[in-house]
Amino acid sequence: MENQVIELAYAMDTFYFLICGALVMWMAAGFAMLEAGLVRAKNTTEILTKNVALFAIACTMYMVCGYQLMYDGGFFLSGVAGTGAEDAAAVIASGGDTYYSRASDFFFQVVFVATAMSIVSGAVAERMKLWAFLVFAVVMTGFIYPMEGSWTWNGDSVFGIYALDYSDYAGSGIVHLAGAAAALAGVILLGPRKGKYTADGSANAIPGANLPLATLGMFILWLGWFGFNGGSTLKLSDIAVANEVANVFMNTNAAASGGLIAALIVGRIMFGKADLTMALNGALAGLVAITADPASQSALMSTIIGAIGGVLVVFSIVGLDKAKIDDPVGAISVHGTVGIFGVLAVAIFGDASFGGQIVGLLTIFVWVFVTSLIVWMILKVTMGIRVSEEEEYEGVDLSECGMEAYPEFISGSSVK
């Protein structure tokens, strides 16, 4: 009877892992739609190409080497993905209480890698060479992210020097700050888009081409985040964890709502209008803010944490513009600035220590930023990372992909 219960728990946890992984995979569509809506029409095809290609690269590189680096999980190379009987027997023998297929664990983890890389895509939009970006994606998903993941979620010591006392439930720092740090390194080397800043240093607004698409992207991300945070319970098969999952879903939704409302209000106060793009980023900021601790907070506190994230993201976007750090979609602010707050919120509103959280944040940021900067610099001196001024003016769709997303609007031709 005991083995039958274990087998049922194994099946349930494996299935839950796979469903949550599929929800997180759907976030790739959210990032693609959000970014396609927030860039200009002449750069739409290229941003979509980056998003579909980076997902495939992330899945392949994490299989080839990333999972091995992060979790000593290199069994995929031998063609043995762990049968249910083998996995269950190992769990029973070890006296463990978490039952799921190792292959489902890989699937759930790999979509997180793709999420981190998707953050980079929007920040470097409209002026980066496609193939330079894709080469960076190989290194980011196969080495940079898995290394910091091994120090945090896997509990390995940092180069054998020190172990982190760090709490990050679903990855405000591990995933979101990491993606933002890699993006920041690339943006600094790239420089701003032509025409973004005037001679006196003020910023020109460069509106996106399709706000309905951007709004759809935000809602897709909101939906996918239930898998992102909910799946991070790592199981479902007992009453306590089932209640925890329900709490995570509730708090995730509450934080997104708080972030959107706060950003909308702050935008109205600062700009005199209801700024849709700030509202969209406010919802995402609320989601990032709660990601480090969605399980233990109340719904009201989650709303407050999300609202603080929504306020921070507006000021961060404005502040980065003043610093002439050109981020077309606000990714560095949403995932970096608010990612830092999300990790610190675990200490402010939870049980984690400030010292442990700060050391963890510094480890993640310094590692990802420095290694990314090195890779970006190598790419810059070898193949170049920025398109020519003429190509940027005409749009990278034509120069990088040879096709336009909206040819009848951009070229002036008509379809009869």
N, C-alpha and C positions, 0 to 999 in steps of 0.2 A: 504493500500500500504506500509506503514511504517513497519508493522509487517512482510510482505512478504520479504522486504529487510533484516530485522533482521534475518528471518529464513534462507535466502540464505547465509548471512554472517556466521550464525551459522554452517550451513552445510559445507561451504568452510573452515572455520577455524578448525573445527573438523577434516575434511578429511586431511588437511595439517598437523595438529598435528600428526595424525596417520601415515602418510607417512614418516614424519621426524623421528618419533619414530622407525619405521621399519628400516630406514637407520642407526640409532644409534644402534639398535639391531644387525645389520649386522657387526658392529664394533667388536662384540664379536667373530665373525669368524676371523676377522683381527688379534685380539690379539692372538687367538689360533694358527693361522698359523705363525705369526711372532715369537712367543715364541717356537713353535715346530721346527721352522727352526734354531733358534739360540741356542738351547740346543743340547747336544750330543744325538746320536741316542738311547742310552740305557735309556734315560729319557723322551722319546717322549710321550709314552702312558700316563704316569703320568701327564705330563703338560697339555695334552688334556683333561684328566679326570677332572683336577682342573678347567679348563676353562668352560667346559659344566656344571659341578656341581655348580660352584660359580654363574653362571647366574641364574640357577633355584633357588638357595638359596636366591639370591638378590631379585628376583621377589616375592618370598613367604614372606620373612621377611619385605619387604617394604609394602606389602599388609597387613600383620598382625599388624604391629606397626609403621614402618618407616614413612609412609605417614601421619599418625596421628601426630607423633612427629614433622614432618617438616612443615605440612600445616594444621593441625587440620582436616585432611581428613579421618577420620576413618569410613566413611560410608560403606566401602566394607565389614566390619565385620557383618553388619546388613543385607547384601544382597541387599541393595538399592544403586545402583551405580549412581543414578541420571538420570531420564529420560530427554529426550530432552526438553519436554514441561516444566518440573520443572526448569531445568537449564536456559532455555531461559526466562521464566517468571521472575526468580530471577534477571537476568541481566537487563531486561527491567525495573523492579520495582526499581532497584538501580541506574538506569541511567548509567550503565556501557557501555563501548564501545568495550569490548573484548568478543566474543561469541564463546564458544566451550564447548563440553561435558566434564564434570568433569572426566569421565572415560578415555577420551583421554588425559587429563592432567596427570592422574595417569600413563598411559602407557608411555607417553613421559618422565616423571620424573624417572620412575623405571629403564629405560635403562641407565640413567646417573649413578644411583647407581651401576649397574653392571659394568659400565666402570671404576669407581673408584676402585672397588675391583679387576678388571682385571689387573690393574697396579701392584698390590701387587704380583700377581701370578708369573710374570717373574723374579722379583727381588729375590725371595726366592727359585728359581728353583734349582733342582738337589741335594738338601740335606734336604729338609723339609718333615716331615711326612704329608701324604695326609690328614688324619683325623684331625690333629691339625690345618691345614690350613682351612679346611672346618668349624670347630668350630669357628675359628676367623672370617670367612666370615659371620657367623650368627650374631655376635656382631657388626661387622663393618657396615653391611648393614641394620641391624635393629635398631641400636642405635647411633654409633659413627658418621657416615655420616649424618643421619637425624638431629642430634642435631646441628651440625655446619651449615647445610643447613637452619635450621629455623632461625638462627641468621643473615644469609646473604640474601638469596633470599626471605625469608618470612618476614624479617625485625623485628623479635623479638629481645628483648634486651638479652644480654649475662648474663644468670642467674639473670636477673633483675638488673644488675649492670650498664651496659652501652649499648647503641645502636651503631651499626657500621655505619660510613659514608664511604661506601665501594662500588666500582663499578667493576663488574665482569660479563660481558655480558653473556657468556656461560660457565664459570667455569674454567679459568686457575688456580685459587686458590681453588675454592670451590670443584671442582672435581679432577683436576690433582695434585695439591699440596697435597690435602688430601690423595689421593692414595699413593703418594710418601712418605709422612710422616709416614703412616702406614707401608709401605714397609721398610723404613729406620729403624724403631724400630725393626722389625722382623729380618732384616739382621744383625744388631748389636748383637742381642742375639744369632743368629744362628752361626755367624762366617763364614769365607770363605770356599769355597770348598777345599778339599784335593788336594794339588799340585798346587793351584792357585798362591801362593807366595813362593818364595825361602827364604832361610835362611838370605840372605842379604837384603830382603825386596822388591826385584824386582818382577814384575808380569809376570807370564807365560800366554801366549795366549792360551785359550781353545776354538777352533773354533766350531761353530755350525755345525750340521750335514746336513742341507738342506737349502742352501741360496736361491734357487728358491722359496721354500716355504715361507721363510722370506720375500722375495721381494713381493710375492703375498699378504702376510699379510699386508705389508705396503700400497699397492695400495687399498686393501679393507678398511683399516682405512682411507685413504685419501678420498675415496668415501663416507664412512659413516660420515665423518666430515662435509659434506655439510648439513646433517640432524642435526648434533650436534649443529653447529653454526646457520644454517638457521632456524631451528625450534625454536630457542631461541628468535625470534621476537614475538613469542606467537600468531601470527595471520597473515593473508594474505589479508584480505578482504577489503582493501582500497588502493588507488593509492600510497599514501606515503609509506605504509608498503611494498607493492609489490616492489617498487623501492629499499627499504631498503634490502629486501630479495635478490634481484639481486646483490646489492653491497656486501652483506655478502658472497654470493657464490663466486663472483669475488675475493674478498680480501682473502678468505680462500685458494683458489687455488693459488693465487699469493704468499702468505706467505709460503706455502708448497714448492713451486718451489724455492723461495729464500733460504729457509733453506737447501734444498738438495744441491743446487749449492755451497753455502758457506761452508757446511761441507765437500763436496768433495774437494774443493780447499784447505781448511785448512788441511785436511787429507793428501793431496798430499805434501804440504809444510812440515808437521811434520814427515810423515812416508815415504815419497818418492814414494808412490804408491797410486793408486785410491782405497780407502778402501770402499768397498760396504756397510759394516755394518755401518760405519759412515755416509754414504750417506743416508741410510734408516732412521737412527735415526735423521739425519739432517732434512729430510722432516717432520718427526713427531714433531721435535722440533719447526719447523716453524709453524705447525698447533697449537701446544700448545701456542706458543707466541702470536698468533693473536686472540686466543679464548676469551680473556678478552675484546677485543674491535674490532670486525670485521666489525661493521656497519658504523662507522664514518670516518674511514681512507680512503685515496686514495689507488689505486692499487699499485702505486710506494712506498708509505710509508709502506704498508702491506708487500711488497717484502723486504724492508729494515728491518722491524721488524722481519720477518721470517729469514732473513739472519743473524741477530744478534743472534737469537735463535740457528741457525745452528752452528755458531762459538762457542757459549757458551757450547753447548752439547758436542763438541769434547773435550774442555778443562776440562769440568766437569767429563767426563768419565775417562780421564787420571788422574785427580786429585783424584777422589775417589779410583782409583787403587793404587795410591801412599799412600793413607790413609788406605789401606787394607780393604776397604769396597767393598765386592765382589757382584757385580750385573751382572748376566750373560747376561742380555739383554739391559742394560743401562736405565732401567725404571726410576730409581731415578733421573738420570741426565735429561732425556727427560721431565718428568712430574713434577719433583721437582725444580731443578735449573732453568729450562726454565719457569716453571709455575710461579715462583717468578718474573722473568723478565717480563712475560706477564702482570701480575697485575701491576707492577711498570710502564710498558710502557703506561698504560692508563693515568698515571700522567705525564709522560715524553712527550708523543705525543698527549695527549688528555686533557680533562677538569677536571679530578679527582684530588683531593688533595693528596699530598704525605703522609700527616699525616693519612688521612683516609685509604689509601691503605696499609700503613705499619701496622697500628693497625689491619686491617682486616687480613693481612697475618699472623701476630703474633698470633692472636686469632685462626685461622684455624690450623696453624702448632702446636702450643702448645697443643691445645685440642686433636687433632688427634694423635700426637706423644706420649703424656703422657698416654692417655687412651689406645692406642694400645700397648705401652710398658707394661702397667699393665696386659693387657689381655695375651700378649705373655708370660710374666713371670709366670702368673698363669698356663698357658698351659704347660710351660717348667717344672714346679715342679710337675704337676699332671700327664699328659700323655706323656710329652716329646715332643719336636718339631723337633728334628733332628734324622735322621735315623742313624744306626750304620755305622762305618767306612767300614765294609765289604759290607753292603747293598749299600753304596754310590759308592764303587769301582765297584760292579757288575751292578749298575744302579737301580734306584728306580722303573723302570717299573716292574721288577720281584717281588721285595719285597713288593711293594704297590699295584700293579694291577694284578700280576700273568701272564702278557703277554707282548710280545715285539711288538713294532711298525714295526720293520723291521727284522723279525726272520731269514730270509734266509741270511741276511748280518751279524747279530750279532752272531748267533749261528753256522754259517758255514754250516747249512743244505741247501739242494737244493730242489726246488719245481719242480717236473717233471709232 
